[in-house]
Amino acid sequence: MELEALSVRQPVLPSLPSLTVQLLTVSVILLQRTIRHNSINTKRQIADQYDFLVVGSGTAGAIIAARLTENPDITVLVLEAGQQQTVTTDTPSWARQEVRTEVDWGYETTSQLPYSGRAFDGHVGLPRGLVVGGSHNLNYLVYSRGNPKDFDSWVEEFGTTGWSYQEVLPYFLRSENNTDPKINAINPAYHSTNGPVPVMTPKNPDPIISIFKEELMKRGIPEVDQNGPTQLGINYFQQTIYENATRATTASVFLEANDKKPNLQILTRAFVTRILFSETRDSDDRITAIGLEFEHNNQTRRVYAKREVILSAGSINTPQLLMLSGVGPAEHLSEFGIETLVNLPVGYNLKDHIFVQLDYEIFNESLITSGIDWTLENMYYNFVDFVGPLSQFPIVYMYFNSRMNNETDWPDLQIDFTVSPLVNDLEQIASRYGSVYRDQWRDYYRPHVGQRNRLGILCFHYRPHSTGRLYLNSSNPHDFPLMDTRYLTDQYDVDSMIEVISTALELASMPPFDQYVRLYRQPIPGCQLCPNGPIWKCRSYLECYARTVTTTVGHQVGTCKMGNTNDSVVDPRLRVRGVNRLRVIDGSIFPHITNGNTNAPIMMFAEYGSDMIRQDNGI
Ligand SMILES: Cc1cc2nc3c(=O)[nH]c(=O)nc-3n(C[C@H](O)[C@H](O)[C@H](O)COP(=O)(O)OP(=O)(O)OC[C@H]3O[C@@H](n4cnc5c(N)ncnc54)[C@H](O)[C@@H]3O)c2cc1C
């Protein structure tokens, strides 16, 4: 493909009005959006009792609260530790910049040395949203359900009756409003246009990523719908973005639109510290959840549930809260003097998706349409015309099979292509790295700081074998729990990462890609290239690469596993075993991680779980 031909495809941006008009318009829209986000806060007094209490307003919690309050007779209180959403969390291209800001809990792993995390002194950052809408505000907006086999295998392996792909598909469709007519026409049974969550295909992808897509398709890689019957192939990721080029979170869709509902209240900056249980047990020796204790405005308060308590605090905070409240592994709780009310394997089965980013210089800036510069012009384009660099975060993905995978319709590797501009602040870039090699990381990025023209080639292993565990650090709810993710402790995962990195490096070095991009010249700090041969054949360097910069894509799941087996925490109706009136509905219930991003399945959990709650309560 000729560079000139692709340049022509650059969108022609509309002409701009005078600076004064731009400034006034941008200010008004900023104000409108802020007012809308702030409207989520309840103005009413918190009552002593509600039908349902929901902990967390993230991907799952927002849907559950909205669905339950469709019945005007049912009252729901959502307690959310974070603040309301903002104009920056709204902005698609800003996605990667929210990490380690006030909307991120700021977790990190325990030391993963020597297996991984070398660039971070062993501690890999685990971003999680501390904000209304939860981690859906920090995520890369990708809407990807996983492979149908993921769900079918849960039923076989973990006895999750009712969770086969055919059974959960209606709950995926219930939320989805797919705005891409081509996708809807190809796989009508797999998509819906009737749900409230907009799912779109990028309209003006950066030409550089389109080059990769089109050239790879010429080599026989099929274009697929990642949410259709098969994943093997290539395409742009479908993403949760509104037509007006702002991020759609489940909170903006389900809660902000519902802010006038008298039966739904959301309290922000309300940190839940404990689940309250009845003092007596029922005839089956079960305890009953009756309410929550939480901190708000420097006060500790209690609120009670007439029907149920629902934990949607995410894969890190939900297991922490359960354990602090006496539901967890007895031996572990006793270390902190916590009385065990129910002995359950909470915190085990911590799964995650890891990736490695390869840094490439793009030769020609005309091949880039997205960016992170908050200029007045870019804001005007984003706010008024719904175009321009801030309006999108397009990613091309390619699923394929490793040599070790013999289930060819259940691929295990993925390479993504996305423009990944560097901020104009070397210290900010270097601060992502640990102290041991920080000077070398400064040197590595110094020639590129502030450059827009960086292509990230992201190498993923999507069916990991390594499994970690989450532990309490103390009995104080304010102390972060300990996440031992055990990345790359299983040799299968190491071999898979080496294979996917090697494939990506070889591919990008071939014509015609070598006319457009070049790998950063220096080897990464702490790793040595082989004296001879191409980089993609240097296994020792590739392994070092993986063990040095492997990081998370934010998919920590599984810490309150669902199933019918002894090692599960919740049953297939999402009820905590041994406890009445307590459910977990969030990322922590995955029995095994799906072969895709985790947000769409969690939305499905919430839709399905809301139906279960309604049925079980006869409402
Ligand atoms: C950087 C990053 C990129 C990602 N990219 C993608 C992507 O592109 N596509 C995708 O599908 N997935 C992606 N994910 C993962 C996806 O966003 C998460 O799996 C999903 O949002 C988790 O949903 P949840 O409901 O389980 O938890 P969350 O959405 O995290 O919600 C939990 C909520 O509970 C609140 N909370 C926690 N503890 C308490 C407490 N004690 N009291 C009160 N409130 C509390 C939190 O503040 C939060 O709002 C990404 C994640 C990250 C971090």
The ligand as an SDF file (V2000), in Angstrom:
LIG
                    3D

 53 58  0  0  0  0  0  0  0  0999 V2000
   -6.0730    0.2060   32.5030 C   0  0  0  0  0  0  0  0  0  0  0  0
   -7.2050   -0.7480   32.2260 C   0  0  0  0  0  0  0  0  0  0  0  0
   -7.5540   -1.0340   30.9210 C   0  0  0  0  0  0  0  0  0  0  0  0
   -8.5950   -1.9310   30.6630 C   0  0  0  0  0  0  0  0  0  0  0  0
   -9.0170   -2.1050   29.3730 N   0  0  0  0  0  0  0  0  0  0  0  0
  -10.1210   -2.8440   29.1410 C   0  0  0  0  0  0  0  0  0  0  0  0
  -10.7410   -2.8430   27.8680 C   0  0  0  0  0  0  0  0  0  0  0  0
  -10.3330   -2.1280   26.9500 O   0  0  0  0  0  0  0  0  0  0  0  0
  -11.8250   -3.6370   27.6890 N   0  0  0  0  0  0  0  0  0  0  0  0
  -12.3240   -4.4090   28.6890 C   0  0  0  0  0  0  0  0  0  0  0  0
  -13.2540   -5.1640   28.4380 O   0  0  0  0  0  0  0  0  0  0  0  0
  -11.8040   -4.3820   29.9160 N   0  0  0  0  0  0  0  0  0  0  0  0
  -10.7510   -3.5650   30.1790 C   0  0  0  0  0  0  0  0  0  0  0  0
  -10.2900   -3.4530   31.4520 N   0  0  0  0  0  0  0  0  0  0  0  0
  -10.9400   -4.2440   32.5120 C   0  0  0  0  0  0  0  0  0  0  0  0
  -12.3380   -3.7730   32.8730 C   0  0  0  0  0  0  0  0  0  0  0  0
  -12.4440   -2.3770   32.7880 O   0  0  0  0  0  0  0  0  0  0  0  0
  -12.6630   -4.2890   34.2760 C   0  0  0  0  0  0  0  0  0  0  0  0
  -12.5830   -5.6990   34.2600 O   0  0  0  0  0  0  0  0  0  0  0  0
  -14.0480   -3.8960   34.7450 C   0  0  0  0  0  0  0  0  0  0  0  0
  -14.2580   -2.5220   34.6320 O   0  0  0  0  0  0  0  0  0  0  0  0
  -14.2250   -4.3350   36.2050 C   0  0  0  0  0  0  0  0  0  0  0  0
  -15.5680   -4.1690   36.5620 O   0  0  0  0  0  0  0  0  0  0  0  0
  -16.0670   -4.4690   38.0490 P   0  0  0  0  0  0  0  0  0  0  0  0
  -17.4940   -4.0960   38.0850 O   0  0  0  0  0  0  0  0  0  0  0  0
  -15.6520   -5.8240   38.4270 O   0  0  0  0  0  0  0  0  0  0  0  0
  -15.2070   -3.4720   38.9570 O   0  0  0  0  0  0  0  0  0  0  0  0
  -14.9820   -1.9050   38.8460 P   0  0  0  0  0  0  0  0  0  0  0  0
  -15.4900   -1.3800   37.5520 O   0  0  0  0  0  0  0  0  0  0  0  0
  -13.5620   -1.6450   39.1540 O   0  0  0  0  0  0  0  0  0  0  0  0
  -15.9310   -1.3080   39.9740 O   0  0  0  0  0  0  0  0  0  0  0  0
  -15.6910   -1.4320   41.3470 C   0  0  0  0  0  0  0  0  0  0  0  0
  -16.1860   -0.1610   42.0110 C   0  0  0  0  0  0  0  0  0  0  0  0
  -16.3000   -0.3780   43.3950 O   0  0  0  0  0  0  0  0  0  0  0  0
  -15.7810    0.7350   44.0840 C   0  0  0  0  0  0  0  0  0  0  0  0
  -15.3430    0.2440   45.3940 N   0  0  0  0  0  0  0  0  0  0  0  0
  -14.3530   -0.6320   45.6440 C   0  0  0  0  0  0  0  0  0  0  0  0
  -14.2470   -0.8630   46.9630 N   0  0  0  0  0  0  0  0  0  0  0  0
  -15.1920   -0.1260   47.5630 C   0  0  0  0  0  0  0  0  0  0  0  0
  -15.5650    0.0460   48.9130 C   0  0  0  0  0  0  0  0  0  0  0  0
  -14.9620   -0.6090   49.8970 N   0  0  0  0  0  0  0  0  0  0  0  0
  -16.5850    0.9040   49.1810 N   0  0  0  0  0  0  0  0  0  0  0  0
  -17.2220    1.5540   48.1790 C   0  0  0  0  0  0  0  0  0  0  0  0
  -16.8960    1.4220   46.8840 N   0  0  0  0  0  0  0  0  0  0  0  0
  -15.9030    0.5810   46.5790 C   0  0  0  0  0  0  0  0  0  0  0  0
  -14.6530    1.2020   43.1990 C   0  0  0  0  0  0  0  0  0  0  0  0
  -14.2820    2.5340   43.4840 O   0  0  0  0  0  0  0  0  0  0  0  0
  -15.2400    1.0090   41.8240 C   0  0  0  0  0  0  0  0  0  0  0  0
  -15.9680    2.1270   41.4040 O   0  0  0  0  0  0  0  0  0  0  0  0
   -9.2650   -2.5640   31.7420 C   0  0  0  0  0  0  0  0  0  0  0  0
   -8.9270   -2.2590   33.0540 C   0  0  0  0  0  0  0  0  0  0  0  0
   -7.9100   -1.3520   33.3080 C   0  0  0  0  0  0  0  0  0  0  0  0
   -7.5860   -1.0260   34.7280 C   0  0  0  0  0  0  0  0  0  0  0  0
  1  2  1  0
  2  3  1  0
  2 52  2  0
  3  4  2  0
  4  5  1  0
  4 50  1  0
  5  6  2  0
  6  7  1  0
  6 13  1  0
  7  8  2  0
  7  9  1  0
  9 10  1  0
 10 11  2  0
 10 12  1  0
 12 13  2  0
 13 14  1  0
 14 15  1  0
 14 50  1  0
 15 16  1  0
 16 17  1  0
 16 18  1  0
 18 19  1  0
 18 20  1  0
 20 21  1  0
 20 22  1  0
 22 23  1  0
 23 24  1  0
 24 25  2  0
 24 26  1  0
 24 27  1  0
 27 28  1  0
 28 29  2  0
 28 30  1  0
 28 31  1  0
 31 32  1  0
 32 33  1  0
 33 34  1  0
 33 48  1  0
 34 35  1  0
 35 36  1  0
 35 46  1  0
 36 37  1  0
 36 45  1  0
 37 38  2  0
 38 39  1  0
 39 40  1  0
 39 45  2  0
 40 41  1  0
 40 42  2  0
 42 43  1  0
 43 44  2  0
 44 45  1  0
 46 47  1  0
 46 48  1  0
 48 49  1  0
 50 51  2  0
 51 52  1  0
 52 53  1  0
M  END
$$$$
